[in-house]
Amino acid sequence: MEQAEPQFKKHVLVCTNERLDGSRVSCGKDFCGKELHASLKEAVKSAGMAKEIRVVKSGCLDVCEEGANVLIQPDNLWLKHTELADIPAILEKLGLKP
């Protein structure tokens, strides 16, 4: 194992998990997780911050009923019940102007 410095100042994890069995809701299937990931990634790129802020797909964050879920690190900021209309507010939390 080798320790390294992170390449990005912030990581934005967007749950895109899809449960096929229907036992529980999922951010990617029942909420807007996949669309939120794509739109947020494009918004960060458009703001010219893709080299500092990494928007990534996440598997299950285990709070499915509160989806769509977003986790911003290293701020340890958890956003739940997130919708596409929330992207400007998420960008503000990242220190960006929408």
Backbone as a ProteinNet text record, in pm:
[ID]
protein_1_A
[PRIMARY]
MEQAEPQFKKHVLVCTNERLDGSRVSCGKDFCGKELHASLKEAVKSAGMAKEIRVVKSGCLDVCEEGANVLIQPDNLWLKHTELADIPAILEKLGLKP
[TERTIARY]
85.1	0	89	43.9	117	17.8	49.3	-38.5	-7.9	-111.4	-94.4	-190.1	-161.4	-250	-365.2	-485.2	-597.7	-571.7	-617.4	-599.6	-704.8	-811.9	-919.6	-942.4	-988.2	-1017.2	-1146	-1240.9	-1368.4	-1412.6	-1481.6	-1546.2	-1695.2	-1775.2	-1920	-1971.5	-2018.3	-2069.9	-2220.3	-2267.1	-2409.9	-2454.5	-2546.2	-2592.3	-2671.2	-2628	-2697	-2738.3	-2738.7	-2769.9	-2909.6	-2921.5	-3050.7	-3075.6	-3184.8	-3226	-3327.9	-3301.5	-3391.6	-3502	-3479.6	-3576.1	-3696.7	-3691.4	-3803.3	-3820.4	-3722.2	-3734	-3724.2	-3657.5	-3639.2	-3630.5	-3664.4	-3645.2	-3495.1	-3457.6	-3316.3	-3302	-3191.3	-3168.5	-3163.6	-3108.4	-3094.8	-3220.2	-3304	-3423.7	-3549.2	-3565.6	-3688.2	-3676.2	-3554.2	-3529.1	-3443.6	-3398.1	-3327.5	-3175.7	-3124.2	-2981	-2896.3	-2934.7	-2854.4	-2855.9	-2972.7	-2984.6	-2913.4	-2924.3	-2858	-2706.8	-2652.7	-2509.2	-2463.9	-2531	-2491.6	-2502.3	-2609.9	-2630.6	-2534	-2509	-2416.3	-2273.2	-2236.6	-2103.9	-2085.6	-2185.9	-2179.4	-2172.7	-2246.8	-2246.1	-2109.1	-2044.6	-1909.9	-1810.7	-1824.4	-1738.3	-1758.1	-1882.9	-1913.9	-1859.3	-1850.7	-1795.4	-1642.9	-1582.5	-1436.8	-1368.5	-1441	-1386.1	-1366	-1372.6	-1362.1	-1226.1	-1124.2	-992.1	-977.8	-1074.7	-1069	-1182.4	-1295.2	-1412.3	-1450.2	-1450.8	-1481.4	-1620.9	-1709.6	-1844.4	-1844.6	-1876.2	-1868.3	-1998.6	-2023.8	-2136.5	-2100.2	-2197.7	-2177.6	-2275	-2233.1	-2325.2	-2412.2	-2482.3	-2576	-2509.1	-2569.8	-2523	-2608.6	-2702.2	-2784.8	-2882.4	-2925	-3035	-3131.5	-3163	-3236.9	-3369.4	-3440.2	-3570.9	-3560.8	-3442.4	-3421.4	-3357.6	-3361	-3295.9	-3366	-3301.4	-3166.4	-3065.3	-2956.8	-2858.4	-2728.2	-2671.1	-2544	-2457.6	-2331	-2235.6	-2117.4	-2086.1	-1973.6	-1861.5	-1746.4	-1628.4	-1515.7	-1430.5	-1413.7	-1503.6	-1603.1	-1690.2	-1784.1	-1797.5	-1889.2	-2030.6	-2070.9	-2201.4	-2293.8	-2400.8	-2494.8	-2619.2	-2658.5	-2779.4	-2877.4	-2998.3	-3098.3	-3220.7	-3307.7	-3426.2	-3385.6	-3273.6	-3217.8	-3285.8	-3309.8	-3373	-3288.7	-3319.8	-3245.1	-3251.8	-3363	-3379.5	-3284.8	-3223.8	-3132.5	-2989	-2961.5	-2823.6	-2764.1	-2834.3	-2774.5	-2735.1	-2818	-2786.9	-2667.6	-2656	-2540.7	-2414.3	-2421.4	-2304.4	-2261	-2356.7	-2322.9	-2253.6	-2298.3	-2234.7	-2091.6	-2066.3	-1931.7	-1846.5	-1906	-1833.3	-1834.1	-1928.2	-1937.3	-2063	-2057.5	-2175.7	-2249.7	-2380.2	-2458	-2469.2
-118.1	0	123.5	222	347.4	461.8	553.1	666.7	778.9	847.2	956.5	1070	1185.9	1300.8	1288.1	1327.5	1323.1	1413.2	1371.2	1449.8	1560	1550.4	1646.8	1709.4	1834.9	1902.8	1849.7	1811.7	1759.5	1642.9	1550.4	1438.8	1448.2	1438.7	1442.4	1304.8	1229.1	1094.6	1103.2	1059.4	1059.9	914.7	873.4	734.9	712	610.8	570.4	423.4	369.3	227.6	194.1	78.7	29	-108.2	-121.1	-250.8	-309.6	-426.2	-487.7	-569.9	-613.3	-702.8	-631.9	-500	-425.2	-434.8	-493.3	-506.8	-372.8	-278.7	-145.1	-46.9	77.3	177.6	196.8	257.9	284.7	418.2	485.2	619.5	620.9	515.4	511.8	469.3	391.1	339.8	417.1	447.7	511.2	662.5	711.6	854.7	898.8	1021	1077.2	1063.6	962.4	949.9	953.1	877.3	871.8	1006.4	1066.9	1196.5	1305.2	1297.1	1393.7	1386.2	1265.3	1247.8	1312.5	1279.9	1331.8	1484.2	1538.8	1683.6	1758.2	1704.2	1768.3	1762.9	1650.5	1637	1740.3	1756.9	1854.8	1997.6	2025.7	2159.4	2194	2098	2120.6	2141.4	2062.4	2077	2214.3	2256.2	2386.3	2502.1	2480.6	2583.2	2585	2494.5	2488.9	2429.2	2349.4	2296.3	2145.3	2083	1937.1	1885.1	1969.3	1924.7	1935.1	2001.2	2017.3	1945.5	1928.6	1864.9	1745.1	1627.9	1504.4	1457.8	1449.3	1398.8	1252.9	1162.5	1019.7	948.5	840.4	752.7	672.8	656.2	576.8	460.1	352	242.9	283.1	189.7	215.6	281.9	390.6	460.3	421.4	329.1	266.4	360	463.7	547.8	568.7	459.1	458.1	533.7	518.6	582	734.3	787.4	931.3	983.3	903.4	936.6	1048.2	1099.7	1071.5	1130.5	1055.8	1093.7	1139.5	1244.7	1301.4	1320.6	1282.7	1300.8	1379.7	1491.4	1576.6	1558.5	1515.7	1494.7	1586.6	1638.2	1601.6	1678.7	1749.3	1830.8	1746.8	1617.4	1528.3	1586.7	1637.9	1700.8	1604	1564	1467.7	1542	1521.7	1583	1471.9	1481.9	1378.8	1442.3	1357.4	1404.4	1506.7	1481.9	1574.1	1555	1667.3	1665.4	1745.2	1732.5	1806.2	1957.2	2004.8	2147.8	2196.5	2103.9	2140.3	2164	2142.1	2155	2292.6	2403.8	2533.5	2542.7	2488.9	2492.5	2402.1	2289.1	2199.3	2269.7	2336.7	2410.7	2517	2583.3	2682.6	2617.9	2500.1	2429	2388	2372.8	2340	2466.3	2581.5	2707.3	2759.9	2713.4	2756.4	2841.5	2929.6	3006.9	2932.4	2910.4	2837.8	2915.7
0	0	0	-74.7	-83.8	-64.7	24.7	50.7	-47.2	-91.7	-186.7	-152.5	-204.7	-188.8	-288.9	-249.6	-344	-464	-579.8	-701.1	-713.7	-635.5	-643.2	-505.9	-505.5	-378.6	-315.9	-401.5	-351.3	-438.2	-375.2	-444.1	-414.5	-519	-505.4	-545.8	-448.5	-474.1	-492.4	-607.2	-637	-650.7	-565.2	-571	-699.2	-773.7	-896.1	-888.6	-768.5	-749.2	-800.3	-863.7	-910.6	-852.1	-778.9	-725.7	-821.4	-869	-965.8	-901.2	-777.2	-714.3	-654.2	-641.1	-586.9	-437.2	-366.3	-221.5	-150.2	-214	-158.9	-274.4	-250.2	-354.7	-376.5	-487.8	-512.5	-584.5	-557.7	-611.2	-763.6	-822.7	-967.1	-1040.7	-975.8	-1042.5	-1003.8	-876.1	-828.3	-812.1	-807.2	-795.5	-913.6	-914.1	-1029.7	-1020.2	-950.9	-928.5	-1054.3	-1156.3	-1279.3	-1351.8	-1361.7	-1428.5	-1348.4	-1216.7	-1129.7	-1146.4	-1149.7	-1169.3	-1300	-1409.1	-1540.5	-1546.4	-1494.7	-1499.7	-1409.6	-1290.7	-1198.5	-1252.2	-1310.7	-1370.7	-1482.2	-1565.3	-1674.6	-1619.4	-1513.4	-1454.3	-1397	-1331	-1276.8	-1390.8	-1496	-1613.1	-1677.4	-1692.9	-1753.2	-1669.9	-1539.6	-1450.2	-1453.9	-1531.1	-1542	-1420.7	-1343.5	-1218.6	-1219.3	-1335	-1342.7	-1297.9	-1296.4	-1250.6	-1099.2	-1033.5	-888.2	-815.6	-883.8	-822.8	-908.6	-848.2	-919.7	-881.9	-979.4	-959.1	-1003	-910.5	-939.7	-905.1	-977.9	-946.4	-822.5	-737.3	-617.4	-619	-559.4	-531.7	-414.3	-359.1	-250.8	-130.8	-84.1	36.3	157.3	137.6	240.3	311.3	243.3	291.4	174.3	110.2	-15.8	-9.4	98.8	110.6	115.2	134.4	139.7	11.3	-96.3	-222.2	-296.6	-395.4	-441.6	-342.3	-320	-219.4	-282.8	-222.8	-267	-143.9	-153.9	-43.8	-96.5	-32.1	-72.2	28.8	-21.2	62.4	16.8	100	240.5	336.5	285.3	370.1	457.4	423.8	493.5	495	378.4	361.3	288.9	355.7	301.4	255.1	130.6	76.1	40.2	90	63.6	-1.3	-57.5	-130.2	-236.6	-301.3	-399.2	-534.4	-601.2	-732.7	-831.5	-958.6	-1061	-1037.3	-986.2	-957.9	-848.5	-774.2	-665.9	-714	-841.5	-890.2	-861	-883.6	-847.7	-699.5	-611.4	-468.1	-437.1	-504.9	-484.5	-531.3	-646.1	-695.3	-595.1	-533.6	-430.5	-312.6	-272.7	-161.7	-198.4	-327.8	-376	-393.9	-366.4	-381.6	-523.3	-604.8	-743.6	-763.1	-860.7	-895.8	-1005.1	-986.2	-1087.8	-1218.5
[MASK]
++++++++++++++++++++++++++++++++++++++++++++++++++++++++++++++++++++++++++++++++++++++++++++++++++

